[in-house]
């Protein structure tokens, strides 16, 4: 059985920065079989731990790279755009660093997909901006559609 983990990354109290958490919570309500849903504040060490023993990891995080708000970037750890989409982190050891270290140590799952959703509003407060809310719904549909069918 392939073990899939979905990790929503973000901060609920910084508007669009919470998009990864919104996606994770919506997927959790879907009761997807054989999928573990996790939430992270973006700390790289905890991200690596959450992916440990998974065959497949799907990470969802807000980005602030200058793209149009609501733009979805679907990346793999080896993609050179990771530096542009996640150039820095509010954590000393964030997503980009975790992926690099995990690859170096050979501890990343066989399949890792990162959905970066370009944010509009990262100010203090709750709730997503309209373009990010729309992008989140699209990412949720794409993740569910890409999961293996489980026969009962």
C-alpha positions as CSV (number, residue, x, y, z in Angstrom):
1,X,0.0,0.0,0.0
2,X,1.4,3.4,-1.0
3,X,1.4,5.8,1.9
4,X,0.6,9.4,0.9
5,X,1.0,12.3,3.2
6,X,-0.4,15.8,2.4
7,X,1.2,18.6,4.4
8,X,-0.5,22.0,4.5
9,X,2.0,24.7,5.4
10,X,1.2,28.2,6.7
11,X,0.0,30.6,9.3
12,X,-3.8,31.0,9.7
13,X,-3.3,34.5,11.2
14,X,-1.6,35.9,8.1
15,X,-4.4,35.9,5.6
16,X,-3.1,34.1,2.4
17,X,-0.2,32.6,4.2
18,X,-2.8,30.1,5.6
19,X,-3.7,28.7,2.3
20,X,-1.8,25.4,2.8
21,X,-3.7,24.9,6.1
22,X,-7.0,25.6,4.4
23,X,-6.2,23.0,1.7
24,X,-5.2,20.4,4.4
25,X,-8.3,21.0,6.4
26,X,-10.6,20.6,3.4
27,X,-8.9,17.4,2.4
28,X,-9.2,16.1,5.9
29,X,-12.9,16.6,5.7
30,X,-12.9,14.4,2.6
31,X,-11.9,11.4,4.6
32,X,-9.5,10.2,1.9
33,X,-8.5,6.5,2.4
34,X,-4.7,5.8,2.9
35,X,-3.9,9.5,3.0
36,X,-2.4,11.2,6.1
37,X,-3.2,14.9,6.3
38,X,-0.8,17.1,8.4
39,X,-0.4,20.7,9.2
40,X,2.9,22.6,9.5
41,X,4.0,26.0,10.4
42,X,6.8,25.6,7.9
43,X,9.7,24.4,10.2
44,X,11.9,22.3,8.0
45,X,12.8,19.8,10.6
46,X,9.2,19.0,11.3
47,X,8.4,18.9,7.6
48,X,11.1,16.2,7.1
49,X,9.6,14.3,10.1
50,X,6.1,14.5,8.7
51,X,7.3,13.0,5.4
52,X,9.3,10.2,7.0
53,X,8.1,6.7,6.0
54,X,5.8,8.1,3.3
55,X,6.0,6.9,-0.3
56,X,4.5,10.1,-1.6
57,X,4.3,13.6,-0.2
58,X,2.2,16.5,-1.4
59,X,3.1,19.9,0.1
60,X,1.0,23.0,-0.2
61,X,2.3,26.4,0.8
62,X,1.7,30.1,0.0
63,X,4.3,31.8,-2.1
64,X,5.4,35.4,-2.5
65,X,7.5,35.5,-5.7
66,X,5.9,38.3,-7.7
67,X,3.7,36.1,-9.8
68,X,0.0,37.0,-10.2
69,X,-2.0,36.3,-7.0
70,X,-3.6,32.9,-7.2
71,X,-1.0,31.5,-9.6
72,X,-0.4,27.8,-8.8
73,X,3.1,26.5,-9.3
74,X,3.4,22.7,-9.3
75,X,7.0,21.7,-8.6
76,X,9.2,18.8,-7.6
77,X,12.2,19.2,-5.3
78,X,14.7,19.1,-8.2
79,X,12.9,22.0,-10.0
80,X,15.1,25.0,-10.3
81,X,12.1,27.3,-9.7
82,X,12.0,26.3,-6.0
83,X,14.6,29.1,-5.4
84,X,12.2,31.6,-7.0
85,X,9.0,30.3,-5.5
86,X,10.3,29.8,-2.0
87,X,13.4,32.0,-1.9
88,X,13.3,32.6,1.8
89,X,11.4,31.5,4.9
90,X,10.4,33.1,8.1
91,X,12.0,30.0,9.6
92,X,15.7,29.5,10.0
93,X,15.3,26.1,8.3
94,X,12.2,26.2,6.0
95,X,10.7,24.3,3.0
96,X,13.5,24.8,0.5
97,X,16.2,23.9,3.0
98,X,14.2,20.8,4.2
99,X,13.9,19.6,0.6
100,X,17.6,20.1,-0.1
101,X,18.7,18.4,3.1
102,X,16.2,15.5,2.6
103,X,17.5,15.0,-0.9
104,X,21.1,15.0,0.2
105,X,20.4,12.5,3.0
106,X,18.2,10.4,0.7
107,X,15.2,10.5,3.1
108,X,12.6,12.2,0.9
109,X,9.7,10.1,-0.3
110,X,10.0,8.6,-3.8
111,X,7.5,11.2,-5.0
112,X,7.3,14.8,-3.7
113,X,5.1,17.4,-5.3
114,X,4.9,21.0,-4.0
115,X,2.0,23.2,-4.8
116,X,2.9,26.9,-4.3
117,X,0.0,29.3,-4.4
118,X,0.9,32.9,-4.9
119,X,-0.6,35.1,-2.2
120,X,-1.9,38.6,-2.3
121,X,-2.3,39.5,1.4
122,X,0.1,38.4,4.1
123,X,-0.9,41.0,6.6
124,X,-2.2,40.0,10.1
125,X,-5.7,38.6,10.0
126,X,-7.7,35.7,8.9
127,X,-9.3,34.6,5.7
128,X,-8.0,34.2,2.1
129,X,-8.1,36.7,-0.7
130,X,-10.4,35.9,-3.6
131,X,-7.7,34.7,-6.0
132,X,-6.1,32.5,-3.4
133,X,-9.4,31.0,-2.3
134,X,-10.1,30.1,-6.0
135,X,-6.6,28.7,-6.4
136,X,-7.0,26.6,-3.2
137,X,-10.2,25.0,-4.5
138,X,-8.4,24.2,-7.8
139,X,-5.5,22.6,-5.9
140,X,-7.9,20.5,-3.7
141,X,-9.6,19.2,-6.9
142,X,-6.2,18.4,-8.5
143,X,-4.9,16.6,-5.4
144,X,-8.0,14.5,-5.0
145,X,-8.0,13.6,-8.8
146,X,-4.4,12.5,-8.6
147,X,-4.8,10.1,-5.7
148,X,-4.9,6.4,-6.5
149,X,-8.4,4.8,-6.5
150,X,-8.8,2.5,-3.5
151,X,-11.1,-0.4,-4.0
152,X,-13.2,-1.5,-1.1
